[in-house]
Amino acid sequence: IKNRAVDGKYINILLDVAYIEFAGDGSQKKFFQKFSSLPENIITTVAYSMSKSYTAYGLRAGACIIISSNEDMANRAFDSMKHSNRANLSNITHAGMNILVDIENDEEMKKSYENELELNRLLLEKRAKVFVKKAKEIDLIHLPYFGGFFISIPCDNPKEVSKKLKEKNMYIVANKNGLRFAVCAVSEEKCEISPKLIKEAIDEVNR
């Protein structure tokens, strides 16, 4: 695609990077460079989560970052999103916005935040490695894990499997086509025993 006028068509690429701070050592952010010099008819929007990246999960604050080689296109996209978001969702919490501004304007606070973020990232990584290792040992199938708060486990009858696990005091989210395990909310010890419990429940429900 050479210019914005090709067949009058436009491409909008949406990048969901909600968990980007928990998906590597920072080198993963280099991929943003690939979107810096695209043709004018390609606009990139980045869905960014402040509440996750700034360890304030419950505040539900975030942003949509627009990348375009054409300023007018970027402004039109911004205006469209601003009006539709205001009409449908109103505004994000002031507490979330204030936290972001306060941290970025205070070097000492920012350093403290970065240290806390790194500790949380390493903790999450450690838990996930334990879960993935144990899952592999017992042939529990799960989607590839590259980072983030959750590990997805495809299975039949997920609601029934979830109910079965509740009988063992294990609470897991049932989706349409599987289960979602929250490594962000479970200790390393429980990440170690959970794959076996999940596998047993899946086999029992679907035997």
C-alpha positions in Angstrom: 0.0 0.0 0.0 1.7 3.2 -1.2 -0.7 6.0 -0.2 -3.9 6.8 1.5 -5.9 6.9 -1.7 -5.5 3.2 -2.7 -9.0 2.1 -3.5 -10.2 4.6 -0.8 -9.5 2.0 1.8 -7.9 2.4 5.2 -6.4 -0.1 7.7 -6.6 0.3 11.4 -4.2 -1.8 13.4 -5.1 -2.3 17.1 -2.3 -3.3 19.5 -3.5 -4.5 22.9 -0.5 -4.0 25.1 -2.3 -4.1 28.5 0.3 -6.5 30.0 3.4 -5.2 28.2 5.2 -4.4 31.4 4.7 -8.0 32.6 5.8 -9.7 29.4 9.6 -9.3 29.3 12.5 -7.3 30.4 11.6 -4.2 28.3 13.2 -5.3 25.0 9.8 -6.4 23.8 8.9 -2.7 23.4 11.2 -2.4 20.3 8.4 -3.7 18.1 6.8 -0.3 18.3 9.4 0.9 15.9 7.7 -1.1 13.1 4.7 1.2 13.2 6.6 4.5 12.9 6.8 4.9 9.1 3.7 3.3 7.7 1.7 4.6 4.7 -0.9 7.3 5.4 -3.8 5.0 4.9 -2.6 2.8 7.8 -3.4 4.0 11.3 -2.2 2.2 14.4 -4.0 2.5 17.8 -2.4 1.2 21.0 -4.7 0.0 23.8 -2.6 0.8 26.9 -3.6 0.0 30.5 -2.4 2.4 33.2 -4.1 0.4 35.9 -2.0 -2.6 35.1 1.3 -1.0 34.1 1.3 1.3 37.2 0.2 -1.5 39.6 -3.1 0.1 40.3 -5.3 -2.7 38.9 -8.6 -1.7 40.4 -8.6 1.9 39.1 -9.5 0.9 35.5 -7.5 3.7 33.9 -5.9 3.5 30.5 -5.3 5.2 27.2 -5.6 4.8 23.4 -2.4 6.0 21.7 -2.7 6.9 18.1 0.2 6.4 15.7 0.0 7.8 12.1 2.3 9.3 9.5 -0.5 11.8 8.8 -1.3 14.4 11.5 -4.8 15.1 10.1 -5.7 11.4 10.2 -4.5 11.1 13.8 -6.5 14.1 14.8 -9.6 12.8 13.1 -9.2 9.4 14.9 -8.7 11.2 18.2 -11.8 13.3 17.8 -13.9 10.3 16.8 -12.7 8.3 19.8 -13.1 11.2 22.2 -16.7 11.8 21.3 -17.7 8.1 21.2 -15.9 7.3 24.5 -17.5 10.3 26.2 -20.9 9.3 25.0 -20.6 5.6 25.9 -18.3 5.5 28.9 -17.8 9.0 30.2 -14.3 9.5 31.6 -11.7 7.4 33.5 -11.2 7.8 37.2 -9.4 11.0 38.4 -7.5 8.9 41.0 -5.9 6.9 38.2 -4.9 10.0 36.2 -3.6 11.7 39.3 -1.4 8.7 40.2 0.1 8.6 36.7 0.8 12.4 36.7 2.2 12.3 40.3 4.6 9.4 39.5 5.9 10.9 36.3 6.5 14.3 37.9 8.4 12.9 40.9 11.7 11.2 40.2 12.0 9.6 43.6 8.4 8.3 43.4 9.0 7.1 39.8 12.1 5.1 40.9 10.1 3.5 43.7 7.3 2.6 41.3 9.8 1.1 38.8 11.3 -1.1 41.6 7.9 -2.2 42.7 6.9 -3.0 39.1 10.1 -5.1 38.6 9.4 -7.1 41.8 5.9 -7.8 40.7 7.0 -8.8 37.2 9.6 -11.2 38.5 7.0 -12.7 41.0 4.5 -13.2 38.2 7.1 -14.7 35.9 8.2 -17.2 38.7 4.6 -18.3 39.4 3.9 -18.8 35.7 7.0 -20.8 35.2 6.0 -23.1 38.0 2.5 -23.6 36.6 3.7 -24.2 33.0 6.4 -26.7 34.3 3.8 -28.7 36.3 1.3 -28.5 33.5 3.8 -30.0 31.0 4.7 -32.8 33.4 1.0 -34.0 33.5 0.1 -33.1 29.9 -2.3 -30.4 30.8 -2.8 -28.4 27.6 -2.8 -24.6 27.8 -2.3 -21.8 25.4 1.3 -20.5 25.0 2.2 -18.1 27.8 4.3 -15.1 26.9 3.4 -12.8 29.9 0.4 -11.3 31.6 -1.8 -12.1 34.5 -3.6 -15.1 33.2 -3.0 -18.6 31.6 -5.8 -20.0 29.3 -6.6 -23.6 29.4 -8.8 -24.9 26.5 -11.3 -27.6 27.4 -14.8 -28.9 26.9 -17.6 -28.0 29.3 -15.6 -25.3 31.1 -18.6 -24.3 33.4 -18.9 -27.8 34.6 -15.2 -28.1 35.2 -15.2 -24.8 37.1 -18.0 -26.1 39.3 -16.1 -29.3 39.9 -13.1 -27.3 41.0 -15.2 -25.3 43.4 -15.8 -28.5 45.3 -12.0 -28.6 46.0 -12.0 -24.9 47.0 -10.4 -23.8 43.8 -12.1 -20.9 42.0 -11.3 -20.5 38.3 -13.0 -18.4 35.6 -14.9 -20.4 32.9 -14.9 -18.9 29.4 -16.8 -20.1 26.3 -14.0 -22.5 25.2 -12.0 -23.1 28.3 -10.7 -21.8 31.7 -8.7 -18.8 32.7 -6.2 -19.3 35.6 -5.0 -16.2 37.4 -1.3 -16.5 38.1 -1.5 -12.9 39.4 -3.7 -13.9 42.3 -2.3 -17.3 43.3 0.8 -18.1 45.3 3.7 -20.0 43.9 2.8 -23.0 46.0 -0.7 -23.1 44.7 0.5 -22.6 41.1 2.5 -25.8 41.6 -0.5 -27.9 42.7 -3.2 -26.3 40.5 -2.4 -28.0 37.2 -3.0 -31.4 38.7 -6.4 -30.3 40.2 -7.4 -28.8 36.9 -6.4 -31.8 34.8 -8.3 -34.2 37.2 -11.5 -32.0 37.0 -11.3 -31.8 33.2 -10.8 -35.6 32.9 -13.6 -36.3 35.4 -16.2 -34.0 33.6 -15.3 -35.0 30.1 -14.6 -38.8 30.5 
